[in-house]
Amino acid sequence: MPALLRRYHPSDLPGMYRLCLLTGEAGGDATALYRNPDLLAHLYCGPYPVADPGLTFVVADEQGVGGYVVATADTVAFDEWLDASWWPSLRAQYPLLPDPRDGTADHVLVERIHHWQHVTPPAGFPAHLHIDLLPRLQGQGWGRRLIGALSDELRSRGVPGVHLGVDARNTGAIAFYQRLGFQPEESYEWGHRLVLPL
């Protein structure tokens, strides 16, 4: 079947988790970094469609989910929801780990689960998003269409703007975001925060 952009369905979640891992190292495959293949998506993919499925869109083809965008319309309220409804069970499931010094980074993500840093969104940009797309679907306009579908939904809710974080090493993603109109708002040790008015 040809690739199709559509709204999220709960059956998409396992494929989204795999996709998050396959694009989790500055846009490249993060499989070698994590012994537990679900940890990365527990932080940056899974909670979004659970909290608000209307802000998740996927691109799927005959091989399964090949792209998605997840978002929240209100970053501050989302962080409060994470504290109340998402982190408690994960903290119970994943006790803090020492660094095994073998090149894996599970302990880093488990630390984030236990000590999640709340984000203060930039003024006028309360929403935030994460988008991932496998190489087989890149360069075909799917990323632009995913952002467009999400932007339309956010605008329909009266959201004035959206922000995102991007790893400084992921130069392809930075160029993509800038083509869509995202502008740099702040830089950090790990990368940049970009904003897009809606």
GINORDA-V761290 format. One record per residue. N is the residue number from 0. OMEGA is omega in radians with two decimals (NA if undefined). Layout:
<<N | OMEGA> <N | OMEGA>>
This chain:
<<0 | 3.08> <1 | 3.13> <2 | -3.07> <3 | 3.00> <4 | -3.13> <5 | 3.06> <6 | 3.13> <7 | 2.94> <8 | -3.10> <9 | 3.12> <10 | 3.13> <11 | -2.92> <12 | 3.10> <13 | 3.10> <14 | 3.09> <15 | 3.10> <16 | 3.11> <17 | -3.12> <18 | 3.11> <19 | 3.13> <20 | -3.08> <21 | 3.12> <22 | -2.94> <23 | 3.11> <24 | -3.11> <25 | 3.14> <26 | -3.14> <27 | -3.05> <28 | -3.14> <29 | -3.04> <30 | -3.08> <31 | -3.09> <32 | -2.98> <33 | 3.02> <34 | 3.09> <35 | -3.04> <36 | -3.09> <37 | -2.97> <38 | -3.07> <39 | -3.13> <40 | 3.04> <41 | -3.13> <42 | -2.87> <43 | 3.14> <44 | -2.96> <45 | -3.04> <46 | -3.02> <47 | 3.13> <48 | 3.06> <49 | -3.11> <50 | -3.07> <51 | -3.07> <52 | -3.14> <53 | 3.12> <54 | 3.05> <55 | 3.08> <56 | -3.13> <57 | 2.90> <58 | -3.11> <59 | 3.05> <60 | -3.06> <61 | 3.11> <62 | 3.14> <63 | -3.13> <64 | -3.14> <65 | 3.12> <66 | 3.06> <67 | 2.88> <68 | 3.06> <69 | -3.08> <70 | 2.90> <71 | 3.13> <72 | -3.03> <73 | -3.06> <74 | -3.10> <75 | 3.12> <76 | 3.12> <77 | 3.10> <78 | 3.09> <79 | 3.09> <80 | 3.10> <81 | -3.13> <82 | -3.06> <83 | -2.90> <84 | -3.04> <85 | -3.05> <86 | -3.04> <87 | -3.12> <88 | 3.12> <89 | 3.10> <90 | 3.08> <91 | -3.09> <92 | -3.04> <93 | 3.06> <94 | 3.12> <95 | -3.06> <96 | 2.95> <97 | 3.05> <98 | -3.13> <99 | 3.12> <100 | 3.10> <101 | 3.12> <102 | 3.10> <103 | -3.01> <104 | 3.10> <105 | -3.09> <106 | 3.13> <107 | -3.14> <108 | 3.09> <109 | 3.06> <110 | 3.11> <111 | 3.09> <112 | -3.09> <113 | -3.08> <114 | -3.11> <115 | 3.13> <116 | 3.09> <117 | -3.09> <118 | 2.96> <119 | -3.07> <120 | 3.06> <121 | -3.09> <122 | 3.13> <123 | -3.11> <124 | -3.03> <125 | -3.12> <126 | 2.93> <127 | -3.04> <128 | 2.91> <129 | 3.12> <130 | 3.10> <131 | -3.11> <132 | 3.13> <133 | -3.11> <134 | -3.08> <135 | -3.14> <136 | -3.14> <137 | 3.10> <138 | -3.12> <139 | 3.12> <140 | -3.09> <141 | 3.11> <142 | 3.11> <143 | -3.12> <144 | 3.08> <145 | 3.11> <146 | 3.13> <147 | 3.13> <148 | 3.11> <149 | -3.13> <150 | 3.10> <151 | -3.14> <152 | 3.12> <153 | 3.12> <154 | -3.14> <155 | 3.10> <156 | 3.13> <157 | 3.14> <158 | -3.03> <159 | -3.09> <160 | -3.09> <161 | 3.06> <162 | 3.08> <163 | 3.02> <164 | 3.13> <165 | 3.10> <166 | -3.13> <167 | -3.14> <168 | -3.04> <169 | -3.03> <170 | 3.10> <171 | 3.12> <172 | 3.14> <173 | 3.12> <174 | 3.10> <175 | -3.13> <176 | -3.13> <177 | 3.07> <178 | 3.13> <179 | 3.10> <180 | 3.06> <181 | 3.13> <182 | 3.07> <183 | 3.12> <184 | 3.13> <185 | 3.09> <186 | -3.10> <187 | 3.10> <188 | -3.06> <189 | -3.09> <190 | -3.00> <191 | 2.96> <192 | -3.12> <193 | -3.12> <194 | 3.12> <195 | 3.02> <196 | 3.13> <197 | NA>>
